[in-house]
């Protein structure tokens, strides 16, 4: 039985939109090909950096080994989600789309994939908070340091619970999909043909839930960002400004070096998040639909984990030294290279 969207496709879309030229990048095949190809290139770098953290981290960095590995794994996992497991084909400026990744092949419902993608992105932010909290708590004179493992566990459990909790209400109010798709055609009257022959998932069309999603998600991002900034300020104050002599000059120099490396590890990849997200938010604000732009933003977003991996390897002295040895085929043992700059 023909649906309303089928009727729209046969009468309106074919007469007004079918003649529109569509680039290969705007198709789901283009998105899938480019994203999967990128992952093939990225995976060896992910593996190499993971090996460096596990096997080449010196004793002086034991306190940060776990949180560094945790942040690295989350960044890589997000890239793998975007490039291979989910690979979202968005129809911005609407909150709709469909996945073209492996999870779809395995029959995972699209709503579940959307929930996985949103929570995973937020958890990646929490892993960065943990990285900066670790740097802050390693400074003995810091009055804001968290000293008890139980307190730290409850602190991050609360963060994760809030992230999951704010997503539950909109997922309990998902609209009827066929009527929702027809409603979206008022905003994007000429979507790509994929809109009509795939199972497009519409998260919401209700104005209340639409505003709730943007405001709640924006608030969560700001809360995570505030925590990162707070711990960064603590590090800056106690490492560069405070004259309290509770650590030796050598230890202070080491902690300064690692703090700067941590900042670089976060700031540089952050650009690969801000640029595509900014582009998508702009398309929503101006009600501008361009499928090639949507797909380009997804692909650009995928460089986040790769950039993070490169920065980790380059800014931390033990990993950089090991990388140099691998590249130059240096097998000499030499003197220890496990001292930080």
ZADRENRO-76342 format. One line per field, with one value per residue: x, y, z of N, C-alpha, C in turn; residue in three letters; residue number from 0. Coordinates in steps of 0.2 Angstrom, whole numbers, plus 5000, padded with zeros to 4 digits. Layout:
REM ZADRENRO-76342
n_x = c(X:...)
n_y = c(Y:...)
n_z = c(Z:...)
ca_x = c(X:...)
ca_y = c(Y:...)
ca_z = c(Z:...)
c_x = c(X:...)
c_y = c(Y:...)
c_z = c(Z:...)
code = c(ALA:...)
pos = c(NUM:...)
//
This chain:
REM ZADRENRO-76342
n_x = c(5004:5003:5011:5010:5022:5027:5018:5021:5034:5032:5024:5028:5042:5048:5045:5049:5062:5070:5078:5088:5106:5116:5130:5143:5148:5137:5129:5123:5132:5144:5147:5149:5159:5170:5171:5174:5185:5194:5195:5202:5215:5217:5217:5230:5237:5230:5232:5246:5248:5241:5248:5260:5256:5253:5264:5276:5275:5283:5289:5287:5276:5265:5255:5246:5243:5232:5221:5225:5225:5212:5206:5211:5206:5192:5192:5196:5186:5175:5178:5178:5165:5159:5165:5163:5154:5142:5141:5133:5120:5115:5100:5101:5094:5085:5081:5085:5089:5098:5108:5122:5131:5140:5132:5120:5119:5120:5107:5104:5093:5089:5086:5092:5105:5107:5105:5117:5127:5125:5127:5139:5147:5146:5152:5165:5168:5168:5179:5189:5187:5191:5205:5210:5206:5214:5227:5226:5224:5236:5244:5251:5249:5236:5221:5209:5210:5205:5206:5202:5198:5185:5177:5181:5176:5162:5160:5162:5153:5141:5142:5141:5128:5120:5121:5116:5103:5097:5094:5084:5070:5067:5068:5058:5048:5047:5041:5028:5034:5031:5022:5030:5041:5034:5031:5043:5046:5042:5052:5063:5060:5066:5074:5088:5087:5088:5080:5068:5068:5074:5075:5072:5076:5067:5070:5063:5049:5042:5040:5043:5051:5061:5067:5071:5081:5091:5094:5097:5107:5117:5118:5124:5136:5142:5143:5152:5163:5165:5170:5182:5189:5189:5198:5209:5212:5216:5227:5235:5236:5243:5254:5261:5258:5256:5267:5269:5279:5278:5282:5296:5307:5311:5300:5290:5293:5292:5278:5272:5276:5269:5256:5255:5256:5245:5235:5237:5234:5220:5215:5219:5213:5200:5197:5193:5180:5173:5172:5164:5153:5149:5146:5135:5126:5124:5117:5105:5101:5099:5090:5095:5098:5110:5116:5128:5136:5132:5137:5150:5153:5152:5162:5173:5172:5176:5190:5194:5198:5209:5217:5219:5226:5238:5243:5245:5256:5266:5268:5271:5286:5292:5284:5286:5300:5301:5293:5302:5312:5306:5303:5316:5322:5330:5338:5346:5349:5354:5354:5342:5326:5316:5313:5305:5303)
n_y = c(4994:5011:5024:5041:5048:5040:5044:5058:5057:5051:5061:5074:5075:5068:5077:5089:5088:5078:5081:5088:5090:5078:5075:5063:5062:5066:5056:5040:5030:5036:5043:5031:5024:5034:5035:5022:5019:5029:5024:5012:5018:5024:5015:5008:5018:5020:5008:5008:5019:5015:5004:5011:5018:5007:4999:5008:5017:5026:5023:5035:5041:5033:5037:5043:5034:5026:5035:5042:5031:5028:5040:5040:5028:5031:5041:5035:5025:5033:5038:5025:5022:5032:5031:5017:5008:5015:5026:5039:5046:5060:5071:5085:5102:5095:5084:5070:5055:5041:5026:5019:5010:4996:4991:4992:4983:4972:4972:4981:4991:5008:5018:5014:5014:5028:5032:5026:5033:5046:5045:5040:5050:5060:5053:5052:5065:5065:5057:5066:5075:5067:5066:5079:5081:5071:5076:5088:5083:5077:5086:5090:5102:5107:5112:5107:5095:5078:5065:5052:5036:5031:5043:5049:5039:5040:5053:5053:5043:5050:5060:5052:5046:5057:5061:5049:5050:5062:5059:5050:5055:5061:5050:5042:5048:5047:5051:5045:5037:5038:5049:5059:5059:5064:5077:5083:5085:5098:5106:5102:5101:5095:5082:5071:5056:5045:5047:5043:5029:5022:5017:5030:5038:5048:5058:5068:5079:5087:5103:5106:5095:5096:5108:5105:5095:5102:5112:5104:5096:5105:5111:5100:5099:5111:5110:5099:5105:5116:5109:5104:5116:5121:5112:5114:5127:5126:5118:5127:5138:5132:5126:5137:5149:5149:5150:5140:5129:5114:5104:5097:5107:5100:5090:5099:5105:5093:5091:5102:5101:5089:5093:5104:5096:5088:5098:5101:5089:5089:5101:5103:5091:5095:5105:5098:5094:5106:5113:5105:5103:5116:5120:5112:5116:5129:5126:5122:5133:5142:5135:5128:5116:5105:5091:5086:5094:5090:5077:5079:5086:5075:5067:5075:5076:5064:5064:5067:5058:5053:5064:5066:5055:5056:5068:5064:5054:5063:5073:5068:5064:5050:5042:5049:5047:5034:5032:5039:5030:5019:5024:5027:5015:5011:5001:5001:5000:5010:5024:5027:5032:5037:5049:5063:5078)
n_z = c(5000:4995:5003:5011:5009:4998:4988:4988:4983:4970:4964:4967:4970:4959:4949:4952:4958:4954:4944:4949:4951:4959:4968:4970:4983:4990:4991:4999:4996:4993:5005:5013:5007:5007:5021:5027:5020:5026:5039:5037:5035:5047:5057:5059:5065:5077:5083:5085:5094:5105:5108:5112:5124:5132:5133:5132:5142:5154:5171:5178:5173:5177:5185:5176:5166:5165:5163:5152:5142:5143:5138:5125:5120:5120:5110:5099:5098:5095:5082:5075:5077:5069:5057:5053:5061:5064:5055:5051:5040:5039:5038:5040:5039:5048:5062:5058:5049:5043:5047:5039:5042:5049:5060:5056:5046:5054:5060:5070:5078:5072:5081:5093:5089:5087:5100:5106:5099:5103:5118:5118:5113:5123:5133:5129:5131:5145:5147:5144:5154:5165:5162:5164:5177:5183:5181:5188:5201:5204:5209:5224:5232:5228:5233:5229:5224:5221:5232:5236:5230:5230:5230:5218:5210:5212:5208:5194:5191:5193:5183:5172:5174:5173:5160:5153:5158:5154:5141:5140:5141:5128:5120:5124:5118:5104:5088:5077:5063:5049:5047:5052:5043:5032:5037:5038:5025:5023:5027:5020:5005:4994:4997:4995:4985:4993:5005:5003:5000:5010:5027:5036:5051:5062:5075:5082:5080:5086:5094:5107:5111:5102:5105:5118:5116:5110:5119:5131:5127:5123:5136:5143:5136:5139:5153:5154:5148:5157:5168:5163:5160:5174:5180:5172:5175:5189:5187:5180:5190:5201:5196:5189:5195:5209:5224:5233:5240:5238:5230:5221:5210:5199:5198:5197:5184:5176:5178:5172:5159:5155:5157:5147:5136:5138:5136:5122:5117:5118:5113:5099:5092:5095:5086:5075:5079:5082:5070:5060:5068:5071:5058:5055:5065:5060:5048:5053:5059:5049:5041:5030:5018:5012:5006:5002:5010:5023:5023:5022:5034:5043:5039:5041:5055:5058:5058:5071:5081:5075:5074:5087:5091:5084:5090:5103:5102:5097:5107:5119:5127:5129:5120:5108:5106:5104:5093:5084:5084:5078:5065:5060:5061:5071:5082:5093:5110:5119:5130:5143:5137:5144:5150:5153:5144)
ca_x = c(5000:5007:5011:5010:5029:5027:5014:5025:5040:5030:5021:5032:5049:5051:5044:5053:5068:5074:5083:5094:5112:5119:5137:5144:5148:5130:5125:5125:5138:5150:5149:5151:5166:5175:5172:5177:5192:5198:5196:5207:5221:5217:5218:5237:5239:5226:5235:5252:5247:5239:5254:5265:5253:5253:5271:5281:5274:5288:5286:5286:5269:5261:5249:5242:5243:5225:5216:5227:5223:5205:5204:5213:5201:5186:5192:5196:5180:5170:5180:5176:5158:5157:5168:5161:5149:5136:5141:5126:5118:5110:5096:5101:5093:5080:5084:5083:5094:5099:5115:5125:5137:5140:5127:5113:5119:5118:5100:5103:5088:5092:5085:5097:5112:5107:5107:5124:5131:5125:5130:5147:5151:5146:5156:5171:5169:5169:5186:5194:5187:5195:5212:5212:5206:5220:5233:5225:5224:5242:5248:5250:5246:5230:5216:5203:5212:5201:5211:5199:5196:5178:5175:5182:5171:5155:5160:5161:5147:5136:5142:5138:5121:5116:5122:5111:5096:5094:5092:5079:5064:5065:5068:5052:5043:5048:5035:5026:5039:5029:5019:5035:5044:5030:5031:5050:5047:5040:5058:5068:5056:5070:5080:5091:5082:5088:5075:5061:5068:5077:5071:5074:5074:5066:5070:5058:5047:5038:5044:5046:5057:5067:5071:5074:5087:5097:5096:5100:5114:5121:5120:5129:5143:5145:5145:5159:5168:5167:5174:5189:5192:5191:5204:5215:5214:5219:5234:5239:5238:5247:5260:5264:5257:5257:5274:5269:5284:5277:5285:5303:5307:5311:5293:5285:5294:5289:5271:5271:5277:5264:5250:5255:5255:5237:5231:5238:5230:5213:5214:5220:5207:5194:5195:5189:5173:5170:5171:5158:5147:5147:5143:5128:5121:5122:5112:5099:5098:5097:5086:5099:5099:5115:5118:5136:5139:5131:5141:5157:5154:5153:5169:5178:5172:5180:5197:5195:5202:5215:5221:5221:5231:5245:5246:5248:5262:5271:5269:5274:5292:5293:5281:5289:5306:5299:5291:5308:5316:5303:5304:5323:5324:5335:5337:5351:5346:5356:5352:5335:5323:5310:5313:5301:5306)
ca_y = c(5000:5017:5029:5048:5049:5037:5049:5064:5055:5050:5067:5081:5074:5067:5082:5095:5087:5072:5083:5091:5086:5076:5073:5056:5063:5067:5049:5036:5026:5041:5043:5025:5023:5038:5034:5016:5020:5033:5020:5008:5022:5027:5009:5006:5023:5019:5002:5010:5023:5010:5000:5015:5019:5001:4996:5012:5022:5025:5023:5042:5042:5028:5040:5045:5029:5023:5040:5043:5026:5029:5045:5038:5023:5034:5045:5030:5022:5038:5037:5019:5022:5036:5028:5010:5005:5018:5030:5042:5050:5065:5076:5092:5104:5091:5079:5064:5052:5034:5024:5015:5006:4988:4990:4992:4976:4967:4973:4985:4997:5014:5022:5011:5017:5035:5033:5024:5038:5052:5044:5038:5056:5063:5049:5054:5071:5064:5055:5071:5078:5063:5067:5085:5080:5067:5081:5093:5080:5075:5092:5090:5108:5108:5111:5104:5088:5072:5060:5046:5033:5031:5050:5050:5035:5043:5059:5051:5040:5055:5063:5047:5045:5063:5060:5045:5052:5068:5057:5045:5057:5061:5043:5039:5052:5046:5052:5040:5039:5040:5056:5063:5060:5069:5083:5085:5088:5105:5109:5100:5098:5091:5078:5066:5050:5040:5049:5039:5022:5019:5018:5036:5038:5055:5058:5072:5085:5092:5109:5106:5090:5099:5113:5101:5091:5107:5115:5100:5094:5111:5112:5095:5101:5117:5107:5095:5110:5120:5105:5104:5123:5122:5108:5117:5133:5123:5116:5133:5141:5128:5125:5143:5155:5148:5149:5135:5124:5107:5099:5100:5110:5095:5088:5104:5105:5088:5091:5107:5098:5085:5097:5107:5090:5086:5103:5100:5083:5090:5107:5101:5087:5099:5109:5093:5094:5112:5115:5102:5104:5123:5120:5109:5121:5135:5124:5121:5140:5145:5130:5126:5109:5103:5084:5085:5097:5086:5071:5082:5087:5069:5064:5079:5074:5057:5065:5069:5053:5052:5069:5065:5049:5059:5073:5060:5052:5068:5078:5065:5062:5043:5040:5052:5044:5027:5033:5041:5024:5015:5027:5027:5008:5012:4995:5001:5001:5017:5026:5027:5038:5037:5055:5068:5085)
ca_z = c(5000:4995:5009:5009:5006:4992:4984:4987:4979:4963:4961:4968:4970:4953:4944:4954:4962:4951:4939:4953:4951:4965:4968:4973:4990:4993:4991:5005:4994:4994:5012:5016:5004:5010:5029:5028:5018:5031:5044:5035:5036:5054:5062:5061:5070:5083:5086:5087:5100:5110:5110:5115:5130:5136:5133:5132:5147:5160:5178:5180:5170:5179:5188:5171:5161:5164:5160:5145:5138:5143:5133:5118:5117:5118:5104:5093:5097:5092:5075:5073:5077:5064:5050:5051:5065:5063:5049:5050:5035:5042:5034:5043:5046:5052:5066:5055:5046:5044:5047:5033:5044:5050:5065:5052:5043:5060:5062:5076:5077:5071:5088:5097:5086:5089:5108:5107:5096:5108:5124:5117:5112:5129:5137:5127:5135:5152:5148:5144:5161:5169:5160:5167:5184:5185:5181:5194:5208:5205:5212:5231:5235:5226:5238:5225:5222:5224:5235:5238:5224:5230:5229:5211:5206:5213:5204:5187:5190:5193:5177:5167:5175:5170:5152:5151:5161:5150:5134:5141:5139:5121:5116:5126:5114:5097:5084:5072:5058:5042:5047:5054:5037:5028:5040:5037:5018:5023:5028:5015:5000:4989:4999:4991:4984:4999:5010:5001:4999:5016:5034:5039:5058:5064:5082:5085:5076:5091:5095:5114:5112:5098:5110:5124:5114:5109:5126:5136:5124:5124:5143:5145:5133:5143:5160:5154:5146:5163:5172:5160:5162:5181:5182:5169:5179:5195:5185:5179:5196:5206:5192:5186:5199:5216:5226:5238:5238:5240:5225:5219:5204:5194:5197:5194:5177:5173:5178:5167:5152:5154:5157:5141:5132:5138:5133:5115:5115:5118:5109:5092:5089:5096:5080:5071:5082:5082:5063:5058:5073:5069:5051:5055:5068:5055:5043:5056:5061:5043:5037:5024:5017:5007:5008:5002:5016:5029:5023:5023:5041:5046:5037:5045:5062:5059:5059:5078:5084:5071:5076:5094:5091:5082:5095:5109:5100:5096:5112:5125:5125:5128:5114:5102:5105:5102:5086:5080:5083:5073:5059:5058:5061:5077:5086:5098:5116:5121:5137:5144:5134:5147:5154:5150:5143)
c_x = c(5004:5006:5011:5017:5030:5024:5018:5031:5038:5027:5025:5039:5052:5050:5048:5060:5073:5079:5089:5100:5114:5126:5138:5145:5142:5126:5127:5131:5144:5152:5152:5158:5171:5177:5176:5184:5197:5199:5202:5214:5222:5219:5225:5239:5236:5230:5242:5252:5245:5244:5259:5262:5254:5260:5277:5280:5279:5285:5284:5279:5264:5254:5244:5240:5236:5221:5219:5225:5215:5202:5206:5208:5195:5186:5192:5190:5175:5172:5177:5168:5155:5159:5165:5155:5142:5136:5135:5126:5113:5106:5096:5098:5088:5084:5082:5089:5094:5106:5116:5131:5135:5134:5120:5113:5117:5111:5099:5098:5091:5091:5090:5104:5112:5108:5114:5128:5131:5128:5137:5150:5151:5151:5164:5173:5171:5176:5191:5193:5191:5203:5214:5212:5212:5226:5232:5226:5231:5247:5246:5247:5239:5224:5210:5204:5207:5206:5209:5196:5188:5174:5175:5177:5164:5154:5158:5155:5141:5136:5139:5131:5117:5116:5116:5104:5093:5092:5086:5072:5062:5065:5062:5046:5044:5042:5034:5030:5036:5026:5025:5040:5041:5031:5038:5051:5045:5047:5063:5064:5060:5076:5083:5086:5082:5083:5069:5062:5072:5073:5074:5071:5073:5065:5065:5056:5043:5043:5047:5052:5063:5071:5074:5081:5093:5099:5099:5106:5119:5123:5125:5136:5146:5147:5152:5164:5170:5171:5182:5193:5194:5197:5210:5217:5218:5226:5238:5241:5243:5254:5264:5263:5259:5265:5274:5274:5283:5279:5291:5302:5307:5304:5289:5286:5291:5281:5268:5271:5271:5257:5249:5253:5247:5233:5231:5234:5223:5211:5214:5215:5201:5192:5191:5182:5170:5168:5165:5152:5144:5143:5136:5123:5119:5117:5106:5096:5096:5092:5089:5100:5104:5118:5125:5139:5138:5136:5149:5158:5155:5160:5174:5178:5176:5187:5199:5200:5209:5220:5224:5227:5238:5248:5248:5255:5267:5272:5272:5280:5294:5290:5284:5296:5306:5297:5297:5312:5313:5304:5311:5326:5330:5334:5342:5347:5348:5354:5345:5332:5316:5309:5309:5305:5304)
c_y = c(5006:5021:5036:5050:5046:5042:5055:5063:5054:5057:5073:5080:5073:5072:5088:5094:5082:5075:5087:5087:5084:5073:5066:5057:5064:5061:5045:5032:5030:5041:5037:5023:5027:5036:5028:5016:5024:5028:5015:5011:5023:5021:5008:5012:5022:5013:5004:5014:5019:5006:5005:5017:5013:4999:5001:5018:5021:5025:5030:5044:5037:5031:5042:5040:5027:5029:5042:5038:5026:5034:5043:5033:5026:5038:5041:5027:5026:5038:5031:5019:5026:5033:5021:5007:5008:5022:5034:5046:5054:5069:5082:5097:5101:5087:5072:5061:5044:5032:5019:5011:4999:4987:4989:4985:4971:4967:4977:4991:5004:5019:5020:5014:5024:5036:5031:5030:5044:5051:5043:5045:5060:5059:5051:5061:5070:5061:5060:5075:5074:5064:5073:5084:5076:5072:5086:5089:5077:5080:5092:5096:5110:5107:5107:5097:5083:5067:5053:5043:5032:5037:5051:5045:5038:5049:5058:5047:5045:5058:5058:5046:5051:5063:5055:5047:5057:5065:5052:5049:5058:5055:5039:5043:5052:5047:5046:5042:5041:5047:5061:5064:5065:5076:5087:5088:5095:5109:5108:5096:5094:5087:5074:5060:5045:5041:5045:5032:5018:5021:5024:5036:5046:5055:5062:5077:5090:5097:5109:5101:5093:5104:5110:5098:5096:5110:5110:5097:5099:5112:5107:5096:5106:5114:5103:5100:5114:5116:5105:5111:5124:5118:5111:5124:5131:5122:5123:5137:5138:5127:5131:5149:5154:5147:5144:5130:5117:5101:5102:5103:5106:5092:5093:5105:5099:5088:5097:5105:5093:5088:5101:5101:5088:5091:5102:5094:5084:5096:5106:5097:5091:5103:5104:5092:5100:5114:5112:5103:5112:5124:5117:5113:5127:5133:5124:5128:5143:5141:5129:5119:5108:5096:5083:5088:5093:5080:5073:5083:5081:5066:5069:5078:5068:5058:5067:5064:5052:5058:5069:5060:5052:5064:5069:5057:5057:5072:5075:5062:5055:5040:5043:5049:5037:5027:5035:5034:5019:5017:5026:5020:5007:5006:4996:5003:5008:5018:5027:5033:5039:5043:5060:5075:5089)
c_z = c(5000:5001:5006:5006:4999:4986:4983:4982:4971:4960:4961:4967:4963:4948:4946:4956:4958:4947:4942:4952:4958:4964:4972:4981:4994:4994:4997:5003:4995:5001:5015:5013:5007:5018:5030:5025:5023:5037:5043:5036:5043:5058:5064:5066:5077:5087:5089:5093:5106:5113:5114:5123:5135:5138:5134:5137:5152:5166:5181:5178:5172:5182:5182:5166:5160:5160:5153:5140:5137:5138:5126:5116:5116:5112:5098:5092:5094:5084:5072:5072:5070:5057:5048:5055:5063:5056:5047:5044:5037:5036:5037:5037:5050:5056:5064:5051:5046:5044:5041:5035:5046:5055:5061:5048:5048:5062:5068:5075:5077:5078:5093:5095:5088:5096:5109:5105:5101:5114:5123:5116:5118:5134:5135:5130:5142:5153:5148:5151:5166:5168:5164:5175:5187:5186:5187:5201:5209:5208:5220:5234:5233:5231:5235:5223:5225:5226:5236:5231:5224:5228:5221:5207:5206:5209:5197:5186:5189:5186:5171:5168:5172:5163:5150:5152:5156:5143:5134:5139:5132:5117:5119:5122:5107:5093:5079:5065:5051:5042:5048:5047:5033:5031:5038:5030:5018:5023:5023:5009:4995:4992:4994:4991:4990:5004:5009:5001:5005:5022:5038:5046:5060:5072:5085:5079:5080:5093:5102:5114:5107:5102:5115:5122:5113:5115:5131:5134:5125:5131:5145:5142:5138:5150:5160:5152:5153:5168:5170:5161:5169:5183:5178:5173:5186:5193:5184:5185:5200:5202:5190:5191:5206:5218:5232:5236:5241:5235:5223:5212:5198:5193:5194:5186:5173:5172:5173:5160:5150:5153:5150:5135:5132:5135:5125:5113:5114:5113:5101:5089:5090:5090:5075:5073:5081:5075:5060:5062:5071:5062:5051:5059:5064:5050:5046:5057:5055:5039:5031:5023:5011:5009:5007:5008:5022:5029:5024:5030:5045:5045:5041:5052:5063:5060:5067:5081:5081:5074:5083:5095:5089:5087:5101:5108:5100:5102:5118:5123:5124:5121:5107:5101:5102:5094:5081:5079:5078:5066:5056:5059:5066:5082:5092:5105:5119:5128:5137:5141:5137:5152:5150:5149:5149)
code = c(UNK:UNK:UNK:UNK:UNK:UNK:UNK:UNK:UNK:UNK:UNK:UNK:UNK:UNK:UNK:UNK:UNK:UNK:UNK:UNK:UNK:UNK:UNK:UNK:UNK:UNK:UNK:UNK:UNK:UNK:UNK:UNK:UNK:UNK:UNK:UNK:UNK:UNK:UNK:UNK:UNK:UNK:UNK:UNK:UNK:UNK:UNK:UNK:UNK:UNK:UNK:UNK:UNK:UNK:UNK:UNK:UNK:UNK:UNK:UNK:UNK:UNK:UNK:UNK:UNK:UNK:UNK:UNK:UNK:UNK:UNK:UNK:UNK:UNK:UNK:UNK:UNK:UNK:UNK:UNK:UNK:UNK:UNK:UNK:UNK:UNK:UNK:UNK:UNK:UNK:UNK:UNK:UNK:UNK:UNK:UNK:UNK:UNK:UNK:UNK:UNK:UNK:UNK:UNK:UNK:UNK:UNK:UNK:UNK:UNK:UNK:UNK:UNK:UNK:UNK:UNK:UNK:UNK:UNK:UNK:UNK:UNK:UNK:UNK:UNK:UNK:UNK:UNK:UNK:UNK:UNK:UNK:UNK:UNK:UNK:UNK:UNK:UNK:UNK:UNK:UNK:UNK:UNK:UNK:UNK:UNK:UNK:UNK:UNK:UNK:UNK:UNK:UNK:UNK:UNK:UNK:UNK:UNK:UNK:UNK:UNK:UNK:UNK:UNK:UNK:UNK:UNK:UNK:UNK:UNK:UNK:UNK:UNK:UNK:UNK:UNK:UNK:UNK:UNK:UNK:UNK:UNK:UNK:UNK:UNK:UNK:UNK:UNK:UNK:UNK:UNK:UNK:UNK:UNK:UNK:UNK:UNK:UNK:UNK:UNK:UNK:UNK:UNK:UNK:UNK:UNK:UNK:UNK:UNK:UNK:UNK:UNK:UNK:UNK:UNK:UNK:UNK:UNK:UNK:UNK:UNK:UNK:UNK:UNK:UNK:UNK:UNK:UNK:UNK:UNK:UNK:UNK:UNK:UNK:UNK:UNK:UNK:UNK:UNK:UNK:UNK:UNK:UNK:UNK:UNK:UNK:UNK:UNK:UNK:UNK:UNK:UNK:UNK:UNK:UNK:UNK:UNK:UNK:UNK:UNK:UNK:UNK:UNK:UNK:UNK:UNK:UNK:UNK:UNK:UNK:UNK:UNK:UNK:UNK:UNK:UNK:UNK:UNK:UNK:UNK:UNK:UNK:UNK:UNK:UNK:UNK:UNK:UNK:UNK:UNK:UNK:UNK:UNK:UNK:UNK:UNK:UNK:UNK:UNK:UNK:UNK:UNK:UNK:UNK:UNK:UNK:UNK:UNK:UNK:UNK:UNK:UNK:UNK:UNK:UNK:UNK:UNK:UNK:UNK:UNK:UNK:UNK:UNK:UNK:UNK:UNK:UNK:UNK:UNK:UNK:UNK:UNK:UNK:UNK:UNK:UNK:UNK:UNK:UNK:UNK:UNK)
pos = c(0:1:2:3:4:5:6:7:8:9:10:11:12:13:14:15:16:17:18:19:20:21:22:23:24:25:26:27:28:29:30:31:32:33:34:35:36:37:38:39:40:41:42:43:44:45:46:47:48:49:50:51:52:53:54:55:56:57:58:59:60:61:62:63:64:65:66:67:68:69:70:71:72:73:74:75:76:77:78:79:80:81:82:83:84:85:86:87:88:89:90:91:92:93:94:95:96:97:98:99:100:101:102:103:104:105:106:107:108:109:110:111:112:113:114:115:116:117:118:119:120:121:122:123:124:125:126:127:128:129:130:131:132:133:134:135:136:137:138:139:140:141:142:143:144:145:146:147:148:149:150:151:152:153:154:155:156:157:158:159:160:161:162:163:164:165:166:167:168:169:170:171:172:173:174:175:176:177:178:179:180:181:182:183:184:185:186:187:188:189:190:191:192:193:194:195:196:197:198:199:200:201:202:203:204:205:206:207:208:209:210:211:212:213:214:215:216:217:218:219:220:221:222:223:224:225:226:227:228:229:230:231:232:233:234:235:236:237:238:239:240:241:242:243:244:245:246:247:248:249:250:251:252:253:254:255:256:257:258:259:260:261:262:263:264:265:266:267:268:269:270:271:272:273:274:275:276:277:278:279:280:281:282:283:284:285:286:287:288:289:290:291:292:293:294:295:296:297:298:299:300:301:302:303:304:305:306:307:308:309:310:311:312:313:314:315:316:317:318:319:320:321:322:323:324:325:326:327:328:329:330:331:332:333:334:335:336:337:338:339:340)
//
